[in-house]
Amino acid sequence: MELKLSDAQKDGLRNKLVAIYFDEFDEEISDFKADRLLDAFLEKLAPAIYNTAILDMKQFMFTQIEDLEAIFEKK
């Protein structure tokens, strides 16, 4: 699965990555390196994060459906 981001989203994430890198390691990182890191994160980490979010949403939706069923059973 490939995660598609708009140019604006990528720019925002690159800027955040540059800031995080500076804050955590007290080093500046070039936009080129930040883009490479972002691409690697998106390729290797995003699918697991996305799948976890989908499972969380699925559980939330099941809970909401169960709540609705309980409400209608009372009537």
N, C-alpha and C positions, 0 to 999 in steps of 0.2 A: 504494500500500500504506500502510495506516495502522497505526502501532504503538500497541498498547493497553497502557497501564500501569495498575497498581492505584493507588489513592490513596496507599497507603504508599510505593510506589515513586516516585511523583511528589513526595511530601513529602521523601523522602530526596534525590532529585536536586535539588530546589529548594534544600534546605539546603546541598548541596555547591556549587551554583552561586553562592549568596550568599557562601560562604566563599572560593571561588576568586576571585570578583570583588573581594572585600576584599583578599585576599592579593596579587593581581596589580596592582590599580589603586589600592589604599589608599582605596577608597570603599565606602560602604555602598550596598546596592541593596535596594529594597523587595521584599516577597514578590510584589507585583503585577508588577513589572518582571521579576523572576526567572521567574515563571510564563510571561510573554510570551516571554522569551528561550528558555526550555525548550521551549515549544510550537513556536517557530521552528526550533530545533535538531532537534527530533523530526521536523518536517515536511520540512526541507530536507537534513539530514545523516544521519538515522537510516537511510533506505533504502539509501544507498551503503555505510554501515557494515555493515548487515545483509547486503547482497548479498556484500560482501567476506568476511564471516564464513562465509556459506553456501559460497562457492567454496573457501575454505580447508578447511572441513570435508569437502567433496566430494573434494578432493585427498588429504586425510588418509585418508579411507575407501578410496579407490582404492589408496593405498599399502598399507594394511592388508590388502586383498584380495589384492594381488600377493604380499605376504609369506606369506599363507596358502597361496596356490597354490604357491609355492616350497617350503614346508614339506611339503605333501602330495605334490609331485612327487618328493621325496627318498625317500619311503617306498615 
